[in-house]
Amino acid sequence: MARSKNRKPAEVSSGSMADIAFLLLIFFLVTTTIANDKGILISLPPKPDPNEPPPVVEKNDKNIYAILANSQDKLLVESEPYEGTMEELTEDIKKFVLNFGKPGEEGVAVYNSLPSSLKSYINSNGRNPESSDDPIEAVVSFKANRGTTYELYISVLDAVYKAYDEIYAERAGLTVEEWLTLDKSKDAQKEIYAQAREGIGRNISIAEPN
Amino acid sequence: MSKFKKSSSTSNDIPTAALPDIIFMLLFFFMVTTVMRETDILVKQQLPRATQLTKIERKSLVSYIYIGEPKNPNLYGTEPRIQTNDVFIEPTDIIQFVNQEKDKLSEVERDQITMSLKGDIEIKMGIVSDVQQQLREANARKVLYSSIKRLDD
């Protein structure tokens, strides 16, 4: 009897080890969240200097694309009530920015640097003299009311960003998705980014809600 | 013949000794890649949806401000409130909060601090604007409107 016992190797069973590890694994899966740090990045203007009055902006009205939102979440775009979708708003802003109604010297240079697909897009829209002179001058102004919901504010801001991103992507010959995933820490990609934005700055003015 | 007989008598169990190691590897992967939730969020958080999202490259520069209706209306009422870390604060306390967050960063990085605004979709722009005014005062001018990717297009 004793002999047969001795022959059996002394072994700790490690079969349940996997179960213990599984338990720990599930615990970590449940208690942790993968942080999603994505969103729309804006830069606030510097705080007003009390000794200096705010600079008076002299801009031709035709160079400003005004979007107003009221407390009922209704939009007023270019002084007219707006009923369309956000996609249509994006398209309108794109047309406004790429209007080249009366481009200045720099405006002409920007126009010449655009790929032919964008040039034909501009010309097919007829270069309305009543709309913006060139992308350097064009400003999109957005003013919300204190009662406007945050959801509408974000969707309008998103529509404006989308209009600019579509222009940049087209100019760089990328899809919008590719454009958004450009890694600015790499030199080659940063150059594409800078080239696409050259002359067409994202001129968005977000006014303080009243 | 005897050769075949011998091989048939061996046990053909799959060795499971390496299984714990594999599971441990998975465990470590999840432990390393996930971040523990640091604060209890006391406000409703249904983030708005948007398409043109920017990703934050350096997490250490980000501080969070949560705005929304309190989850516990009996205790805190139904008006949207601002939460930082674990407490509700008034808009005027934001400057102090930003300065605390800036103190955690090294001198050269202080200007690059990004405030991630996690706003519930139901809040009004009034409170968001109040927060932004305070952020301007505190000179933390990079603001990220935290949102979720919209999938419909």
Interface residues (C-beta under 8 A of the other chain):
Chain A: S14 G15 M17 A18 I20 A21 F22 L24 L25 F28 L29 T31 T32 T33 I34 A35 N36 D37 K38 G39 I40 L41 I42 S43 L44 P45 P46 K47 S71 E87 A144 N145 R146 G147 T148 T149 Y150 E151 Y153 I154 S155 L157 D158 Y161 K162 D165 L180 K184 S185 E208 P209
Chain B: T16 A17 L19 P20 I23 F24 L26 L27 F30 M31 T33 T34 V35 M36 R37 P48 R49 A50 T51 Q52 L53 T54 K55 I56 E57 K59 V62 T114 S116 L117 G119 D120 I121 E122 I123 K124 M125 G126 V128 S129 Q132 Q133 L135 R136 E137 N139 R141 K142 V143 L144 Y145 S146 S147 I148 K149 D153
